[in-house]
Amino acid sequence: MSSLISQFVSIMSASADVLAMSKIEIMLSDIPEGKNMAFRWRGKAMFVHYRTKKEIDEETAIEVS
């Protein structure tokens, strides 16, 4: 029984090419402060915004209660 389960799990696990597509490496140091960059990940757009110190301070000043 456990061999059948183990075979099923190994068949259902992702192949190496699928796993490679699921990862993206972004050099955050390449994004200038205050700017946006767009990337494609798994066929979808992904946006990264490097917030400025002023933007961070404004967000932390918001009362959440």
N, C-alpha and C positions, 0 to 999 in steps of 0.2 A: 504494500500500500504506500509506504513512504517513498519507494522508488518511483511509483507512478506520479506522486505529487511532485517530487523533485524533477522529473522529466517535464511535467507540465509547466512548472515555474521556469525552468531553463528555456523552454520554447517561448514563453510569454515575455521573458526579459528582453530589454531593448538591445539591438545589435550595436556594434561599435560606431557605425556611421550615423545611426540615430542619436546616440549619445554625443557624438561630436557636434551635431547640429544643435543640441540643446544647450551648448555652452557658448558664451561670448566673453571675451576679455576686452575691457575698455581701460585705456590709460587715462585716469582721471586728471593727471597732471597735464595732459594735452588740451584740456578744456579751460579756456580763460575764465577768470572770475567774472560773474555776471552774464555769461553767455550760455547758449543752448547748443546741444549737438543731438543729431538724430542718428539712430542706428537701426539696422534690421536684425531681428532675432526671431527665428522660427517663422520667417515670412511676415512678421508683424513689425510695425514701427515702434521704437522705444526711444523716448526722449529723456535726456539728462540735462538738468539745469544746475550750474554751479552758482549757488546763492552767494551774494555779497554779505559782508558783515552787517550792513544796514538792514538787509532783508531778513537775516537771521534774528537780529535784535527786535525788529518789528513783529515777527512771528512769536517770539518768546514773550513779548510784552502783552499778548492777548490773554485775557482772563478766561480760562476754560470752565470755570465753575458757573 
